[in-house]
Amino acid sequence: MEVGSPSPAVDAAMAACLFALDPVGCGVLLRARPGPAREAWVALLRRLWPDARPLRRVPVGIPDSRLLGGLDLAATLAAGRAVAERGVLAECDGGAIILAMAERLDPGTAARIARTIDEGEVVVARDGLTQRLPARFGVLALDEGLADDEVVPRALADRLAIHLALDDALLPKRIDENDLDAAHALLPRVTADERVITALVSASLALGIDTLRAPLHALTVARAAAALAGRGALAEDDIALAARLVLAPRATHLPAPPESAANEDAEELPPPSKNEEDPATAPVPQELQDLVLEAAKAAIPPHLLAELQAGLGARSAPRAAGRLGIEQKARRRGRPSGTRPGALRPGERLALIETIRVAAPWQRFRRAERSVQTTTPRVIVRREDIRLMRFKAPTERTAIFVVDASGSTALARLAEAKGAVELLLSDCYVRRDTVALIAFRGIAAEVVLPPTNALARARRALARLPGGGGTPLASALDLVGKLADQVARRGRTPIAVLLTDGRANVARDGTPGRPKAEEDALFAARQLRAQRLSAILIDTAPRPQPTAQRLATEMGARYLALPYADAERLSRAVRAGMEMQP
């Protein structure tokens, strides 16, 4: 069943309307750089937003005490006893919050917001206080990390129904506030047929979506769309819109081709009961599933569609690291990440507000203990009250390029590999990553270029790389493991990019012989997997080789078969693969 896709501008405007109608059920993850398109979308949302509902902007570094609530510091110091305050989430009960720069949100903060969304209330047990406050709110997460591999934490992204990427298209206004009021009254009465639910779940599985929240979100969005249109039951347009806004951005692979007509005829549904609708007037689940899949495929951007066809997965796939590598705890510099108790030593940074917050509830008792003294400080702080700033600092990422320069790659393939590596070197330089180059040919592998950020030096080393000779693959993998271990010991995140056809013919000890060489290579690959090294293997053979596929499996690497690829295509594929790596 062919389903045409409306313009992205119309879908974007509909997303704003859906969020204004049902912010709790239709949360939005908005991927867009600051600019006219995003400002126009937010302005449309604010025009549609009811005045009676709170809509609060939340900064990325908000402390838990302000987000969830806790001790009211000023009131506690004035009263001499613990006084509670409401957090932002409780204050936005019935409304929504706007998370600025959500891609930089601390995973712990994202998890606490996600838990509050699930439970519908804020539970605070800190600073000697315990309180439970209702908190049902929607979330608009602004993701500005389009060019980098910083992404919104999955704990939060999974709970936002609509994932929307904006371009510079104009956003038409779809409905006025009177229509929104009528839709809000109709929404609880919108019904959904069981076949719609079955079709949404089946389509989610066909698109490789690994969370059950996705079809539930799609159902919620479809019901809201029906209410906006003034319908009491779901129509095809509502289901297609939900597929475009909810399922398409979450797809990780394309659905399998449809079965043959014979199989379809053999799997006819049983005749409907008396209580069911006439099949002549209602589409069967297979037709509904085709409707959902076609609508989702039509909404996938061309560049993302190419990645899905290559098996790389969607951008929303989980990643463990940011642009410059895995964030690690740091004591004195980096991004602020909460506080910790400790002694105030030279070089440490005092968290003054948190220190006073810890000491505030005990002021009445401490003043009573010091009543015999003539003078008493306004705030009595003891050693156990001291709180120090805690930071997170991102590690650098080092891309280790391993190039097969043996005779089996042929001169043309080696030239393409060199061209791809040179393009990737430029990308790494822009991202401030360091790069290293290992080449293997003859009887052993060698480090042609140690980890460096000097682009000109890397290009010279690559240009001087000769070709020909045997394929000492095991020696190359051993050298990768040693270099990756050295990189990790220096606090960096190593990633290996291996360009080879996988046909080893030189054993680890330098003796020729394909069986022994392949056995040594597989053993070295398993050692790298035990080392938990992130890796990508590019099969540079004219046809995909089983030996390269097996090598990638044993190594735990992402396998990319790119026959007859030029340097530009190799570069694009490796870039996309590196973004998927932790």
C-alpha angles and dihedrals in degrees: 000000000000116000120186119221120231118226117288089241091061092048090048091053090047089053090057090049092049092050092049090050099046111008094168095054099031104048114170133222102197116196109196140120116244106274146100095305095054093041091051091051093049090046090053090050092050091050090054096041114106113242092227093062121081117238110185129182112223121200119229095243098050112147120237091244090063097036099049101017132242135145119016097219100196094045092045093052091047096047098037091229137080112283120185127222131198118248127227093261093056091044089055095053106144092015136061145261128225113218110206117210090002091175087071095048114130110252091230092053090047090051091051092050090048092051091051090051090053096046098037092223141073117242113197122185109162142102090030092302132113122189139154117205130178113253117172107157143145126242129221106189115195109209113193096169098102099130096037130057093246108123137179110269109267093231087068100032092056090058095053111087102202121055108190131180116196130208129180095284119130116255114225119210108246107185139008129235094265091059089049091055091050091047091051090055092047098045098085090054098051110115130206126207118234089238090062091056091049091050093050092050092047092048091050090054091047090053092051096248108161101196129079090212091076098069090042090053090047091053091050092049092047091052091049090049090052090051090051089053092049095247126139093204134040120270130195091260091057093050092046092050091052090050092052096046101036113021104033096060090049097050115124098181139006119265119261116264114271119270122254121278090251092059091046091052091048092055100055117155120251116261114277122257123240091265094055126088121261108270089221089068101033125057117242119242093258091056091047091049090051088050092053094045095048092048091049094047091049091055096050109105115244095246091050091046089057090052092050090051089052090051095244098126132228127301090251091067111119120267128185101209141051130231097291099035139272116344113237131191114267128187105209112016142027133061115344110255111176129286140284136201117254148120119292103245130165110290095022119117118228118226094216100182094048091046091054090043091057092046098044101080091056098052097101092053094044092049089051090053091052097042092114091064120090095225127036124188117244091241121024109211122187131196094259090057095062114117122187129203116260122205141193120214122192117233122230118256120230118201111207109201113201111193124193104222095171126122093258092070092059122221095270093054091046090053090052091048090051091050092050093048091050091053091048091048088060091050091050090050091054091049090047091241120148119234136207130190128213122182127189128196137127109020103330147023126245138194101247092180127017117218108299142149093215103116096189092052092051092051092051091050091050094048092053092052108120125207136220139067134073130334111246094182096159091054090052093051091048090052091048090055093051094047093046090052091052090049092050092049088058090057097258131125112242122211121182122212110191120193111191145114090237096234102134118189103164119073126223092264091053097255118134122244130112101222094052092040093053091047091052091046093053091048091051090048091055089051090055090050090053087051087057093229117170108234144170123203118203112199102215096183118117087243126031110269124219088214091059092046092051091046091053091049093051091046094047089236131146108256121218120183108197110170116186091004122157125219094268093054092046089051093050092048095049091046091054091046093050090053088058093053125095 
